[in-house]
């Protein structure tokens, strides 16, 4: 995965982090749904940031 792809996916994930809780999780009474969403989202953000920043400081062409 390239840095550009990781950054685009990260931007889409940020939009999802705002939309999903209000559009989908808000109607679910169980706290487990919210916990699962935020756990998976947190791991995804960490992985995408690691991929995007891998090789930071190297001259990319």
N, CA, C, O and CB atoms as a CASP TS submission, in Angstrom:
PFRMAT TS
TARGET T0000
AUTHOR 0000-0000-0000
METHOD Language model
MODEL 1
PARENT N/A
ATOM      1  N   UNK     1       0.857  -1.168   0.000  1.00  0.00           N
ATOM      2  CA  UNK     1       0.000   0.000   0.000  1.00  0.00           C
ATOM      3  C   UNK     1       0.907   1.235   0.000  1.00  0.00           C
ATOM      4  O   UNK     1       1.867   1.315   0.767  1.00  0.00           O
ATOM      5  CB  UNK     1      -0.977  -0.005   1.234  1.00  0.00           C
ATOM      6  N   UNK     2       0.594   2.170  -0.850  1.00  0.00           N
ATOM      7  CA  UNK     2       1.411   3.372  -0.934  1.00  0.00           C
ATOM      8  C   UNK     2       0.978   4.395   0.106  1.00  0.00           C
ATOM      9  O   UNK     2      -0.086   4.280   0.713  1.00  0.00           O
ATOM     10  CB  UNK     2       1.332   3.975  -2.334  1.00  0.00           C
ATOM     11  N   UNK     3       1.816   5.384   0.292  1.00  0.00           N
ATOM     12  CA  UNK     3       1.518   6.438   1.262  1.00  0.00           C
ATOM     13  C   UNK     3       0.251   7.196   0.861  1.00  0.00           C
ATOM     14  O   UNK     3      -0.580   7.519   1.711  1.00  0.00           O
ATOM     15  CB  UNK     3       2.708   7.412   1.383  1.00  0.00           C
ATOM     16  N   UNK     4       0.108   7.477  -0.426  1.00  0.00           N
ATOM     17  CA  UNK     4      -1.068   8.216  -0.900  1.00  0.00           C
ATOM     18  C   UNK     4      -2.349   7.421  -0.646  1.00  0.00           C
ATOM     19  O   UNK     4      -3.354   7.983  -0.212  1.00  0.00           O
ATOM     20  CB  UNK     4      -0.933   8.537  -2.403  1.00  0.00           C
ATOM     21  N   UNK     5      -2.311   6.132  -0.912  1.00  0.00           N
ATOM     22  CA  UNK     5      -3.477   5.280  -0.669  1.00  0.00           C
ATOM     23  C   UNK     5      -3.828   5.252   0.812  1.00  0.00           C
ATOM     24  O   UNK     5      -5.001   5.336   1.179  1.00  0.00           O
ATOM     25  CB  UNK     5      -3.218   3.854  -1.177  1.00  0.00           C
ATOM     26  N   UNK     6      -2.826   5.134   1.652  1.00  0.00           N
ATOM     27  CA  UNK     6      -3.068   5.109   3.098  1.00  0.00           C
ATOM     28  C   UNK     6      -3.676   6.418   3.576  1.00  0.00           C
ATOM     29  O   UNK     6      -4.563   6.410   4.429  1.00  0.00           O
ATOM     30  CB  UNK     6      -1.766   4.831   3.855  1.00  0.00           C
ATOM     31  N   UNK     7      -3.217   7.537   3.043  1.00  0.00           N
ATOM     32  CA  UNK     7      -3.767   8.830   3.452  1.00  0.00           C
ATOM     33  C   UNK     7      -5.201   9.019   2.964  1.00  0.00           C
ATOM     34  O   UNK     7      -6.024   9.602   3.669  1.00  0.00           O
ATOM     35  CB  UNK     7      -2.892   9.962   2.929  1.00  0.00           C
ATOM     36  N   UNK     8      -5.501   8.531   1.768  1.00  0.00           N
ATOM     37  CA  UNK     8      -6.879   8.603   1.266  1.00  0.00           C
ATOM     38  C   UNK     8      -7.791   7.738   2.130  1.00  0.00           C
ATOM     39  O   UNK     8      -8.889   8.162   2.490  1.00  0.00           O
ATOM     40  CB  UNK     8      -6.952   8.151  -0.218  1.00  0.00           C
ATOM     41  N   UNK     9      -7.344   6.531   2.462  1.00  0.00           N
ATOM     42  CA  UNK     9      -8.143   5.660   3.332  1.00  0.00           C
ATOM     43  C   UNK     9      -8.317   6.274   4.721  1.00  0.00           C
ATOM     44  O   UNK     9      -9.378   6.140   5.330  1.00  0.00           O
ATOM     45  CB  UNK     9      -7.486   4.276   3.450  1.00  0.00           C
ATOM     46  N   UNK    10      -7.298   6.933   5.211  1.00  0.00           N
ATOM     47  CA  UNK    10      -7.389   7.604   6.506  1.00  0.00           C
ATOM     48  C   UNK    10      -8.413   8.735   6.460  1.00  0.00           C
ATOM     49  O   UNK    10      -9.172   8.922   7.411  1.00  0.00           O
ATOM     50  CB  UNK    10      -6.015   8.150   6.926  1.00  0.00           C
ATOM     51  N   UNK    11      -8.438   9.482   5.372  1.00  0.00           N
ATOM     52  CA  UNK    11      -9.429  10.550   5.220  1.00  0.00           C
ATOM     53  C   UNK    11     -10.848   9.978   5.181  1.00  0.00           C
ATOM     54  O   UNK    11     -11.758  10.532   5.797  1.00  0.00           O
ATOM     55  CB  UNK    11      -9.151  11.363   3.942  1.00  0.00           C
ATOM     56  N   UNK    12     -11.034   8.880   4.466  1.00  0.00           N
ATOM     57  CA  UNK    12     -12.350   8.234   4.428  1.00  0.00           C
ATOM     58  C   UNK    12     -12.740   7.693   5.799  1.00  0.00           C
ATOM     59  O   UNK    12     -13.908   7.746   6.182  1.00  0.00           O
ATOM     60  CB  UNK    12     -12.359   7.100   3.398  1.00  0.00           C
ATOM     61  N   UNK    13     -11.770   7.179   6.529  1.00  0.00           N
ATOM     62  CA  UNK    13     -12.033   6.680   7.875  1.00  0.00           C
ATOM     63  C   UNK    13     -12.458   7.809   8.808  1.00  0.00           C
ATOM     64  O   UNK    13     -13.339   7.621   9.646  1.00  0.00           O
ATOM     65  CB  UNK    13     -10.795   5.977   8.432  1.00  0.00           C
ATOM     66  N   UNK    14     -11.845   8.968   8.669  1.00  0.00           N
ATOM     67  CA  UNK    14     -12.223  10.112   9.502  1.00  0.00           C
ATOM     68  C   UNK    14     -13.669  10.510   9.235  1.00  0.00           C
ATOM     69  O   UNK    14     -14.407  10.825  10.169  1.00  0.00           O
ATOM     70  CB  UNK    14     -11.285  11.307   9.242  1.00  0.00           C
ATOM     71  N   UNK    15     -14.078  10.499   7.977  1.00  0.00           N
ATOM     72  CA  UNK    15     -15.479  10.790   7.650  1.00  0.00           C
ATOM     73  C   UNK    15     -16.390   9.732   8.277  1.00  0.00           C
ATOM     74  O   UNK    15     -17.445  10.061   8.818  1.00  0.00           O
ATOM     75  CB  UNK    15     -15.686  10.841   6.107  1.00  0.00           C
ATOM     76  N   UNK    16     -15.983   8.475   8.205  1.00  0.00           N
ATOM     77  CA  UNK    16     -16.778   7.395   8.800  1.00  0.00           C
ATOM     78  C   UNK    16     -16.866   7.530  10.315  1.00  0.00           C
ATOM     79  O   UNK    16     -17.885   7.182  10.911  1.00  0.00           O
ATOM     80  CB  UNK    16     -16.183   6.038   8.437  1.00  0.00           C
ATOM     81  N   UNK    17     -15.800   8.034  10.943  1.00  0.00           N
ATOM     82  CA  UNK    17     -15.811   8.204  12.397  1.00  0.00           C
ATOM     83  C   UNK    17     -16.844   9.236  12.838  1.00  0.00           C
ATOM     84  O   UNK    17     -17.337   9.176  13.965  1.00  0.00           O
ATOM     85  CB  UNK    17     -14.427   8.617  12.888  1.00  0.00           C
ATOM     86  N   UNK    18     -17.171  10.167  11.975  1.00  0.00           N
ATOM     87  CA  UNK    18     -18.231  11.118  12.288  1.00  0.00           C
ATOM     88  C   UNK    18     -19.605  10.580  11.912  1.00  0.00           C
ATOM     89  O   UNK    18     -20.573  10.803  12.639  1.00  0.00           O
ATOM     90  CB  UNK    18     -17.981  12.433  11.574  1.00  0.00           C
ATOM     91  N   UNK    19     -19.705   9.876  10.794  1.00  0.00           N
ATOM     92  CA  UNK    19     -21.005   9.466  10.269  1.00  0.00           C
ATOM     93  C   UNK    19     -21.585   8.232  10.957  1.00  0.00           C
ATOM     94  O   UNK    19     -22.766   8.217  11.304  1.00  0.00           O
ATOM     95  CB  UNK    19     -20.889   9.202   8.804  1.00  0.00           C
ATOM     96  N   UNK    20     -20.781   7.214  11.154  1.00  0.00           N
ATOM     97  CA  UNK    20     -21.291   5.931  11.648  1.00  0.00           C
ATOM     98  C   UNK    20     -21.964   6.035  13.015  1.00  0.00           C
ATOM     99  O   UNK    20     -23.051   5.481  13.177  1.00  0.00           O
ATOM    100  CB  UNK    20     -20.166   4.933  11.725  1.00  0.00           C
ATOM    101  N   UNK    21     -21.386   6.711  14.002  1.00  0.00           N
ATOM    102  CA  UNK    21     -22.064   6.765  15.303  1.00  0.00           C
ATOM    103  C   UNK    21     -23.452   7.412  15.249  1.00  0.00           C
ATOM    104  O   UNK    21     -24.359   6.991  15.967  1.00  0.00           O
ATOM    105  CB  UNK    21     -21.206   7.520  16.282  1.00  0.00           C
ATOM    106  N   UNK    22     -23.616   8.409  14.419  1.00  0.00           N
ATOM    107  CA  UNK    22     -24.907   9.094  14.350  1.00  0.00           C
ATOM    108  C   UNK    22     -25.896   8.385  13.438  1.00  0.00           C
ATOM    109  O   UNK    22     -27.095   8.379  13.718  1.00  0.00           O
ATOM    110  CB  UNK    22     -24.713  10.512  13.876  1.00  0.00           C
ATOM    111  N   UNK    23     -25.420   7.793  12.363  1.00  0.00           N
ATOM    112  CA  UNK    23     -26.329   7.187  11.398  1.00  0.00           C
ATOM    113  C   UNK    23     -26.693   5.745  11.727  1.00  0.00           C
ATOM    114  O   UNK    23     -27.829   5.331  11.494  1.00  0.00           O
ATOM    115  CB  UNK    23     -25.721   7.242  10.036  1.00  0.00           C
ATOM    116  N   UNK    24     -25.752   4.975  12.263  1.00  0.00           N
ATOM    117  CA  UNK    24     -25.997   3.545  12.435  1.00  0.00           C
ATOM    118  C   UNK    24     -25.993   3.086  13.889  1.00  0.00           C
ATOM    119  O   UNK    24     -26.873   2.330  14.300  1.00  0.00           O
ATOM    120  CB  UNK    24     -24.972   2.774  11.677  1.00  0.00           C
ATOM    121  N   UNK    25     -25.028   3.528  14.660  1.00  0.00           N
ATOM    122  CA  UNK    25     -24.901   3.037  16.029  1.00  0.00           C
ATOM    123  C   UNK    25     -25.886   3.721  16.970  1.00  0.00           C
ATOM    124  O   UNK    25     -26.222   3.160  18.013  1.00  0.00           O
ATOM    125  CB  UNK    25     -23.482   3.242  16.529  1.00  0.00           C
ATOM    126  N   UNK    26     -26.348   4.899  16.635  1.00  0.00           N
ATOM    127  CA  UNK    26     -27.256   5.638  17.509  1.00  0.00           C
ATOM    128  C   UNK    26     -28.553   4.905  17.803  1.00  0.00           C
ATOM    129  O   UNK    26     -29.162   5.123  18.850  1.00  0.00           O
ATOM    130  CB  UNK    26     -27.570   6.958  16.901  1.00  0.00           C
ATOM    131  N   UNK    27     -28.983   4.038  16.892  1.00  0.00           N
ATOM    132  CA  UNK    27     -30.235   3.304  17.087  1.00  0.00           C
ATOM    133  C   UNK    27     -30.042   1.996  17.847  1.00  0.00           C
ATOM    134  O   UNK    27     -31.018   1.315  18.163  1.00  0.00           O
ATOM    135  CB  UNK    27     -30.874   3.018  15.751  1.00  0.00           C
ATOM    136  N   UNK    28     -28.811   1.643  18.138  1.00  0.00           N
ATOM    137  CA  UNK    28     -28.526   0.392  18.844  1.00  0.00           C
ATOM    138  C   UNK    28     -28.320   0.696  20.322  1.00  0.00           C
ATOM    139  O   UNK    28     -27.495   1.538  20.678  1.00  0.00           O
ATOM    140  CB  UNK    28     -27.273  -0.323  18.245  1.00  0.00           C
ATOM    141  N   UNK    29     -29.060   0.019  21.172  1.00  0.00           N
ATOM    142  CA  UNK    29     -29.013   0.312  22.602  1.00  0.00           C
ATOM    143  C   UNK    29     -27.798  -0.312  23.293  1.00  0.00           C
ATOM    144  O   UNK    29     -27.359   0.187  24.329  1.00  0.00           O
ATOM    145  CB  UNK    29     -30.281  -0.177  23.266  1.00  0.00           C
ATOM    146  N   UNK    30     -27.257  -1.381  22.742  1.00  0.00           N
ATOM    147  CA  UNK    30     -26.130  -2.065  23.388  1.00  0.00           C
ATOM    148  C   UNK    30     -24.853  -1.243  23.293  1.00  0.00           C
ATOM    149  O   UNK    30     -24.545  -0.674  22.245  1.00  0.00           O
ATOM    150  CB  UNK    30     -25.908  -3.441  22.756  1.00  0.00           C
ATOM    151  N   UNK    31     -24.125  -1.185  24.378  1.00  0.00           N
ATOM    152  CA  UNK    31     -22.860  -0.460  24.371  1.00  0.00           C
ATOM    153  C   UNK    31     -21.784  -1.236  23.637  1.00  0.00           C
ATOM    154  O   UNK    31     -20.773  -0.663  23.230  1.00  0.00           O
ATOM    155  CB  UNK    31     -22.410  -0.166  25.791  1.00  0.00           C
ATOM    156  N   UNK    32     -21.991  -2.551  23.462  1.00  0.00           N
ATOM    157  CA  UNK    32     -20.988  -3.371  22.790  1.00  0.00           C
ATOM    158  C   UNK    32     -20.802  -2.960  21.334  1.00  0.00           C
ATOM    159  O   UNK    32     -19.699  -3.059  20.798  1.00  0.00           O
ATOM    160  CB  UNK    32     -21.376  -4.838  22.866  1.00  0.00           C
ATOM    161  N   UNK    33     -21.865  -2.502  20.696  1.00  0.00           N
ATOM    162  CA  UNK    33     -21.751  -2.068  19.300  1.00  0.00           C
ATOM    163  C   UNK    33     -20.826  -0.865  19.190  1.00  0.00           C
ATOM    164  O   UNK    33     -19.974  -0.808  18.303  1.00  0.00           O
ATOM    165  CB  UNK    33     -23.138  -1.727  18.720  1.00  0.00           C
ATOM    166  N   UNK    34     -20.993   0.079  20.078  1.00  0.00           N
ATOM    167  CA  UNK    34     -20.137   1.262  20.070  1.00  0.00           C
ATOM    168  C   UNK    34     -18.703   0.893  20.424  1.00  0.00           C
ATOM    169  O   UNK    34     -17.760   1.390  19.809  1.00  0.00           O
ATOM    170  CB  UNK    34     -20.669   2.317  21.046  1.00  0.00           C
ATOM    171  N   UNK    35     -18.539   0.028  21.408  1.00  0.00           N
ATOM    172  CA  UNK    35     -17.198  -0.394  21.815  1.00  0.00           C
ATOM    173  C   UNK    35     -16.476  -1.096  20.673  1.00  0.00           C
ATOM    174  O   UNK    35     -15.301  -0.827  20.421  1.00  0.00           O
ATOM    175  CB  UNK    35     -17.275  -1.319  23.035  1.00  0.00           C
ATOM    176  N   UNK    36     -17.168  -1.990  19.984  1.00  0.00           N
ATOM    177  CA  UNK    36     -16.569  -2.700  18.862  1.00  0.00           C
ATOM    178  C   UNK    36     -16.184  -1.729  17.754  1.00  0.00           C
ATOM    179  O   UNK    36     -15.090  -1.822  17.197  1.00  0.00           O
ATOM    180  CB  UNK    36     -17.530  -3.765  18.325  1.00  0.00           C
ATOM    181  N   UNK    37     -17.075  -0.799  17.432  1.00  0.00           N
ATOM    182  CA  UNK    37     -16.775   0.168  16.377  1.00  0.00           C
ATOM    183  C   UNK    37     -15.540   0.987  16.711  1.00  0.00           C
ATOM    184  O   UNK    37     -14.646   1.124  15.876  1.00  0.00           O
ATOM    185  CB  UNK    37     -17.964   1.092  16.150  1.00  0.00           C
ATOM    186  N   UNK    38     -15.478   1.533  17.919  1.00  0.00           N
ATOM    187  CA  UNK    38     -14.356   2.396  18.277  1.00  0.00           C
ATOM    188  C   UNK    38     -13.058   1.612  18.429  1.00  0.00           C
ATOM    189  O   UNK    38     -11.981   2.153  18.178  1.00  0.00           O
ATOM    190  CB  UNK    38     -14.660   3.139  19.564  1.00  0.00           C
ATOM    191  N   UNK    39     -13.141   0.343  18.837  1.00  0.00           N
ATOM    192  CA  UNK    39     -11.942  -0.486  18.916  1.00  0.00           C
ATOM    193  C   UNK    39     -11.381  -0.758  17.526  1.00  0.00           C
ATOM    194  O   UNK    39     -10.184  -0.594  17.291  1.00  0.00           O
ATOM    195  CB  UNK    39     -12.248  -1.808  19.630  1.00  0.00           C
ATOM    196  N   UNK    40     -12.241  -1.171  16.615  1.00  0.00           N
ATOM    197  CA  UNK    40     -11.803  -1.443  15.242  1.00  0.00           C
ATOM    198  C   UNK    40     -11.318  -0.160  14.574  1.00  0.00           C
ATOM    199  O   UNK    40     -10.306  -0.172  13.872  1.00  0.00           O
ATOM    200  CB  UNK    40     -12.950  -2.074  14.419  1.00  0.00           C
ATOM    201  N   UNK    41     -12.022   0.936  14.782  1.00  0.00           N
ATOM    202  CA  UNK    41     -11.619   2.212  14.190  1.00  0.00           C
ATOM    203  C   UNK    41     -10.268   2.668  14.733  1.00  0.00           C
ATOM    204  O   UNK    41      -9.437   3.177  13.981  1.00  0.00           O
ATOM    205  CB  UNK    41     -12.681   3.283  14.456  1.00  0.00           C
ATOM    206  N   UNK    42     -10.049   2.492  16.014  1.00  0.00           N
ATOM    207  CA  UNK    42      -8.772   2.880  16.605  1.00  0.00           C
ATOM    208  C   UNK    42      -7.610   2.085  16.045  1.00  0.00           C
ATOM    209  O   UNK    42      -6.554   2.642  15.748  1.00  0.00           O
ATOM    210  CB  UNK    42      -8.823   2.712  18.098  1.00  0.00           C
ATOM    211  N   UNK    43      -7.804   0.785  15.902  1.00  0.00           N
ATOM    212  CA  UNK    43      -6.754  -0.059  15.321  1.00  0.00           C
ATOM    213  C   UNK    43      -6.507   0.334  13.864  1.00  0.00           C
ATOM    214  O   UNK    43      -5.360   0.381  13.418  1.00  0.00           O
ATOM    215  CB  UNK    43      -7.140  -1.560  15.418  1.00  0.00           C
ATOM    216  N   UNK    44      -7.579   0.616  13.122  1.00  0.00           N
ATOM    217  CA  UNK    44      -7.433   1.018  11.719  1.00  0.00           C
ATOM    218  C   UNK    44      -6.665   2.324  11.594  1.00  0.00           C
ATOM    219  O   UNK    44      -5.828   2.464  10.702  1.00  0.00           O
ATOM    220  CB  UNK    44      -8.805   1.158  11.058  1.00  0.00           C
ATOM    221  N   UNK    45      -6.934   3.281  12.472  1.00  0.00           N
ATOM    222  CA  UNK    45      -6.213   4.555  12.439  1.00  0.00           C
ATOM    223  C   UNK    45      -4.733   4.337  12.726  1.00  0.00           C
ATOM    224  O   UNK    45      -3.879   4.926  12.062  1.00  0.00           O
ATOM    225  CB  UNK    45      -6.813   5.546  13.455  1.00  0.00           C
ATOM    226  N   UNK    46      -4.426   3.506  13.700  1.00  0.00           N
ATOM    227  CA  UNK    46      -3.027   3.237  14.037  1.00  0.00           C
ATOM    228  C   UNK    46      -2.303   2.577  12.865  1.00  0.00           C
ATOM    229  O   UNK    46      -1.186   2.967  12.527  1.00  0.00           O
ATOM    230  CB  UNK    46      -2.937   2.344  15.286  1.00  0.00           C
ATOM    231  N   UNK    47      -2.928   1.588  12.250  1.00  0.00           N
ATOM    232  CA  UNK    47      -2.302   0.886  11.130  1.00  0.00           C
ATOM    233  C   UNK    47      -2.114   1.819   9.938  1.00  0.00           C
ATOM    234  O   UNK    47      -1.043   1.839   9.331  1.00  0.00           O
ATOM    235  CB  UNK    47      -3.146  -0.329  10.720  1.00  0.00           C
ATOM    236  N   UNK    48      -3.148   2.593   9.597  1.00  0.00           N
ATOM    237  CA  UNK    48      -3.033   3.499   8.454  1.00  0.00           C
ATOM    238  C   UNK    48      -1.994   4.582   8.701  1.00  0.00           C
ATOM    239  O   UNK    48      -1.270   4.961   7.780  1.00  0.00           O
ATOM    240  CB  UNK    48      -4.381   4.137   8.147  1.00  0.00           C
ATOM    241  N   UNK    49      -1.909   5.084   9.920  1.00  0.00           N
ATOM    242  CA  UNK    49      -0.866   6.069  10.233  1.00  0.00           C
ATOM    243  C   UNK    49       0.521   5.450  10.124  1.00  0.00           C
ATOM    244  O   UNK    49       1.447   6.093   9.630  1.00  0.00           O
ATOM    245  CB  UNK    49      -1.073   6.644  11.642  1.00  0.00           C
ATOM    246  N   UNK    50       0.671   4.226  10.572  1.00  0.00           N
ATOM    247  CA  UNK    50       1.972   3.557  10.473  1.00  0.00           C
ATOM    248  C   UNK    50       2.374   3.358   9.018  1.00  0.00           C
ATOM    249  O   UNK    50       3.534   3.558   8.658  1.00  0.00           O
ATOM    250  CB  UNK    50       1.939   2.205  11.198  1.00  0.00           C
ATOM    251  N   UNK    51       1.423   2.966   8.184  1.00  0.00           N
ATOM    252  CA  UNK    51       1.715   2.775   6.763  1.00  0.00           C
ATOM    253  C   UNK    51       2.034   4.106   6.099  1.00  0.00           C
ATOM    254  O   UNK    51       2.975   4.201   5.311  1.00  0.00           O
ATOM    255  CB  UNK    51       0.531   2.099   6.052  1.00  0.00           C
ATOM    256  N   UNK    52       1.254   5.133   6.415  1.00  0.00           N
ATOM    257  CA  UNK    52       1.459   6.442   5.791  1.00  0.00           C
ATOM    258  C   UNK    52       2.784   7.067   6.206  1.00  0.00           C
ATOM    259  O   UNK    52       3.405   7.781   5.419  1.00  0.00           O
ATOM    260  CB  UNK    52       0.316   7.380   6.147  1.00  0.00           C
ATOM    261  N   UNK    53       3.219   6.806   7.428  1.00  0.00           N
ATOM    262  CA  UNK    53       4.447   7.431   7.920  1.00  0.00           C
ATOM    263  C   UNK    53       5.682   6.548   7.766  1.00  0.00           C
ATOM    264  O   UNK    53       6.786   6.963   8.120  1.00  0.00           O
ATOM    265  CB  UNK    53       4.280   7.798   9.365  1.00  0.00           C
ATOM    266  N   UNK    54       5.509   5.343   7.244  1.00  0.00           N
ATOM    267  CA  UNK    54       6.663   4.468   7.019  1.00  0.00           C
ATOM    268  C   UNK    54       7.581   5.127   5.997  1.00  0.00           C
ATOM    269  O   UNK    54       7.145   5.528   4.918  1.00  0.00           O
ATOM    270  CB  UNK    54       6.216   3.049   6.532  1.00  0.00           C
ATOM    271  N   UNK    55       8.804   5.229   6.340  1.00  0.00           N
ATOM    272  CA  UNK    55       9.754   5.857   5.440  1.00  0.00           C
ATOM    273  C   UNK    55       9.689   7.366   5.452  1.00  0.00           C
ATOM    274  O   UNK    55      10.189   8.010   4.530  1.00  0.00           O
ATOM    275  CB  UNK    55       9.534   5.371   4.063  1.00  0.00           C
ATOM    276  N   UNK    56       9.090   7.942   6.468  1.00  0.00           N
ATOM    277  CA  UNK    56       9.000   9.397   6.565  1.00  0.00           C
ATOM    278  C   UNK    56      10.404   9.980   6.619  1.00  0.00           C
ATOM    279  O   UNK    56      11.242   9.530   7.400  1.00  0.00           O
ATOM    280  CB  UNK    56       8.177   9.827   7.811  1.00  0.00           C
ATOM    281  N   UNK    57      10.648  10.953   5.811  1.00  0.00           N
ATOM    282  CA  UNK    57      11.957  11.579   5.771  1.00  0.00           C
ATOM    283  C   UNK    57      12.806  11.095   4.615  1.00  0.00           C
ATOM    284  O   UNK    57      13.799  11.731   4.262  1.00  0.00           O
ATOM    285  CB  UNK    57      12.674  11.335   7.052  1.00  0.00           C
ATOM    286  N   UNK    58      12.427   9.977   4.026  1.00  0.00           N
ATOM    287  CA  UNK    58      13.129   9.503   2.840  1.00  0.00           C
ATOM    288  C   UNK    58      12.615  10.290   1.639  1.00  0.00           C
ATOM    289  O   UNK    58      11.474  10.751   1.637  1.00  0.00           O
ATOM    290  CB  UNK    58      12.932   7.963   2.636  1.00  0.00           C
ATOM    291  N   UNK    59      13.430  10.437   0.651  1.00  0.00           N
ATOM    292  CA  UNK    59      13.001  11.124  -0.565  1.00  0.00           C
ATOM    293  C   UNK    59      12.194  10.160  -1.414  1.00  0.00           C
ATOM    294  O   UNK    59      12.728   9.197  -1.962  1.00  0.00           O
ATOM    295  CB  UNK    59      14.217  11.674  -1.362  1.00  0.00           C
ATOM    296  N   UNK    60      10.888  10.432  -1.516  1.00  0.00           N
ATOM    297  CA  UNK    60      10.015   9.610  -2.346  1.00  0.00           C
ATOM    298  C   UNK    60       9.923  10.229  -3.734  1.00  0.00           C
ATOM    299  O   UNK    60       9.966  11.446  -3.909  1.00  0.00           O
ATOM    300  CB  UNK    60       8.605   9.470  -1.709  1.00  0.00           C
ATOM    301  N   UNK    61       9.796   9.353  -4.693  1.00  0.00           N
ATOM    302  CA  UNK    61       9.668   9.846  -6.060  1.00  0.00           C
ATOM    303  C   UNK    61       8.339   9.460  -6.611  1.00  0.00           C
ATOM    304  O   UNK    61       8.030   9.782  -7.758  1.00  0.00           O
ATOM    305  CB  UNK    61      10.780   9.318  -6.949  1.00  0.00           C
TER
END
